[in-house]
Amino acid sequence: MKPAGKTVVIFGGRTGLLGQALTSAFNKAGALPVPLSSDDCDILDPLMVEETLDREKPDLIVNAAAYTQVDLAEDEQDKAFALNATAPPLLAALAARRSVPFVHYSTDFVFRGNKSVPYTEEDVPASFSTYGISKADGERGLLRLGYAKTLIIRISWLFGPGRTNFVRKILDLADSRDTLTVVDDQIGSPSYAPDIAANTLLLLKKNATGIYHLANSGETSWYGLASLAVSMAGKRCDVTPVPTSAYPTKAVRPAYSVLDLGKFIKATGVTPRRWEEALDEYIRMNFEPAADG
Ligand SMILES: NC(=O)c1ccc[n+]([C@@H]2O[C@H](COP(=O)([O-])OP(=O)(O)OC[C@H]3O[C@@H](n4cnc5c(N)ncnc54)[C@H](OP(=O)(O)O)[C@@H]3O)[C@@H](O)[C@H]2O)c1
């Protein structure tokens, strides 16, 4: 589908990290995005969703809304499953009734993390965390519904403007601390939200359906991402690598969750730029250069 002139309802598009980048990308492509927050339309309220879709008459529905607090999900399982598992197939069913394409996002955290080569779309989800299990349930619900115009895009380690994220938190901490410790034994692919949004449009132009993996090219650890961000931003803070065991969290995260981008590259002919290049753009455009001295 070519986005120009199309009305695109984007759940999460007004306040979400990815959603805001999608809203900008659709705007730039000449589409008519309708960005929504939970205040505009609660995706757990089917009547409200139905009313919103009847009013906006979208040509495309994008679900960038989700329960994304990985550790809190361990204590708020009902909320996580309602948003991540129950809501997506209900939204897709409403898209099917209108015969419009449906785009949904999932995560590298659906994987267990015991591989040492990138995860492909054929690998079977087997998460340890409530967040990952709820997101995998959402994917399965969509596949079970079987609406042919459904595109599921798994992304990983998202950063970008508009909402707090790992890079933003690290750079804020670096302003007030001399040293930071960050885990170096979890490996993944950082994803710059504006790149994910632009590459989503490429998949849509190819009428892609089914599951695709998408991230920036390359891989690193959280330590690798944090230390490069701190040095690119010119902050005076020592970043030290530590093992996961030194930083216990409620949710168990995959040790390795790099996503294989081969299917995306084959479908679009485009190789996403490396995460270091995207990080450089994010920092240059969103953070004041550190003062000398
Ligand atoms: N962040 C990551 O590192 C990461 C990594 C891999 C995959 N993902 C996936 O990528 C997608 C986007 O994630 P993100 O980080 O951009 O999310 P986010 O910044 O946490 O934004 C979540 C969005 O969902 C909306 N929302 C929450 N509850 C809602 C409800 N009941 N009804 C309607 N909207 C609701 C929020 O609106 P309010 O602001 O009004 O609450 C917000 O706009 C998700 O599917 C996520 O699982 C994210």
The ligand as an SDF file (V2000), in Angstrom:
LIG
                    3D

 48 52  0  0  0  0  0  0  0  0999 V2000
   10.5140   -0.0860   24.0720 N   0  0  0  0  0  0  0  0  0  0  0  0
   11.2040   -1.1420   23.6400 C   0  0  0  0  0  0  0  0  0  0  0  0
   12.4050   -1.2910   23.9220 O   0  0  0  0  0  0  0  0  0  0  0  0
   10.5390   -2.1820   22.7830 C   0  0  0  0  0  0  0  0  0  0  0  0
   11.3220   -3.2440   22.3630 C   0  0  0  0  0  0  0  0  0  0  0  0
   10.7440   -4.2230   21.5780 C   0  0  0  0  0  0  0  0  0  0  0  0
    9.4210   -4.1190   21.2100 C   0  0  0  0  0  0  0  0  0  0  0  0
    8.6570   -3.0790   21.6580 N   0  0  0  0  0  0  0  0  0  0  0  0
    7.2450   -3.0430   21.2430 C   0  0  0  0  0  0  0  0  0  0  0  0
    7.0500   -1.9090   20.4080 O   0  0  0  0  0  0  0  0  0  0  0  0
    5.7380   -1.3880   20.6010 C   0  0  0  0  0  0  0  0  0  0  0  0
    5.8180    0.0730   20.9640 C   0  0  0  0  0  0  0  0  0  0  0  0
    6.5260    0.1880   22.1990 O   0  0  0  0  0  0  0  0  0  0  0  0
    6.9120    1.6010   22.8120 P   0  0  0  0  0  0  0  0  0  0  0  0
    8.1530    1.4210   23.5970 O   0  0  0  0  0  0  0  0  0  0  0  0
    6.8150    2.6510   21.7700 O   0  0  0  0  0  0  0  0  0  0  0  0
    5.7010    1.8100   23.8520 O   0  0  0  0  0  0  0  0  0  0  0  0
    5.4940    3.0120   24.8730 P   0  0  0  0  0  0  0  0  0  0  0  0
    6.3930    4.1530   24.5730 O   0  0  0  0  0  0  0  0  0  0  0  0
    5.4940    2.4330   26.2400 O   0  0  0  0  0  0  0  0  0  0  0  0
    4.0240    3.4850   24.5080 O   0  0  0  0  0  0  0  0  0  0  0  0
    2.9380    2.6860   24.7660 C   0  0  0  0  0  0  0  0  0  0  0  0
    1.7380    3.3410   24.1380 C   0  0  0  0  0  0  0  0  0  0  0  0
    0.6150    2.5080   24.4020 O   0  0  0  0  0  0  0  0  0  0  0  0
   -0.4500    3.3510   24.8020 C   0  0  0  0  0  0  0  0  0  0  0  0
   -1.3910    2.6250   25.6450 N   0  0  0  0  0  0  0  0  0  0  0  0
   -1.1530    2.0180   26.8160 C   0  0  0  0  0  0  0  0  0  0  0  0
   -2.2920    1.4800   27.3000 N   0  0  0  0  0  0  0  0  0  0  0  0
   -3.2630    1.7740   26.3980 C   0  0  0  0  0  0  0  0  0  0  0  0
   -4.6550    1.5260   26.3430 C   0  0  0  0  0  0  0  0  0  0  0  0
   -5.3060    0.8300   27.3060 N   0  0  0  0  0  0  0  0  0  0  0  0
   -5.3500    1.9740   25.2710 N   0  0  0  0  0  0  0  0  0  0  0  0
   -4.7190    2.6520   24.2870 C   0  0  0  0  0  0  0  0  0  0  0  0
   -3.4110    2.9380   24.2870 N   0  0  0  0  0  0  0  0  0  0  0  0
   -2.6900    2.4930   25.3420 C   0  0  0  0  0  0  0  0  0  0  0  0
    0.2240    4.4580   25.5920 C   0  0  0  0  0  0  0  0  0  0  0  0
   -0.6550    5.5510   25.7210 O   0  0  0  0  0  0  0  0  0  0  0  0
   -0.6070    6.4790   27.0700 P   0  0  0  0  0  0  0  0  0  0  0  0
    0.6440    7.2920   26.9500 O   0  0  0  0  0  0  0  0  0  0  0  0
   -1.8470    7.2770   26.9820 O   0  0  0  0  0  0  0  0  0  0  0  0
   -0.5810    5.5290   28.2300 O   0  0  0  0  0  0  0  0  0  0  0  0
    1.4290    4.7340   24.7050 C   0  0  0  0  0  0  0  0  0  0  0  0
    1.0780    5.5970   23.6680 O   0  0  0  0  0  0  0  0  0  0  0  0
    5.0930   -2.2850   21.6560 C   0  0  0  0  0  0  0  0  0  0  0  0
    4.3580   -3.2820   21.0160 O   0  0  0  0  0  0  0  0  0  0  0  0
    6.2670   -2.9090   22.3720 C   0  0  0  0  0  0  0  0  0  0  0  0
    5.9330   -4.1500   22.9520 O   0  0  0  0  0  0  0  0  0  0  0  0
    9.1970   -2.0930   22.4070 C   0  0  0  0  0  0  0  0  0  0  0  0
  1  2  1  0
  2  3  2  0
  2  4  1  0
  4  5  1  0
  4 48  2  0
  5  6  2  0
  6  7  1  0
  7  8  2  0
  8  9  1  0
  8 48  1  0
  9 10  1  0
  9 46  1  0
 10 11  1  0
 11 12  1  0
 11 44  1  0
 12 13  1  0
 13 14  1  0
 14 15  2  0
 14 16  1  0
 14 17  1  0
 17 18  1  0
 18 19  2  0
 18 20  1  0
 18 21  1  0
 21 22  1  0
 22 23  1  0
 23 24  1  0
 23 42  1  0
 24 25  1  0
 25 26  1  0
 25 36  1  0
 26 27  1  0
 26 35  1  0
 27 28  2  0
 28 29  1  0
 29 30  1  0
 29 35  2  0
 30 31  1  0
 30 32  2  0
 32 33  1  0
 33 34  2  0
 34 35  1  0
 36 37  1  0
 36 42  1  0
 37 38  1  0
 38 39  2  0
 38 40  1  0
 38 41  1  0
 42 43  1  0
 44 45  1  0
 44 46  1  0
 46 47  1  0
M  CHG  2   8   1  16  -1
M  END
$$$$
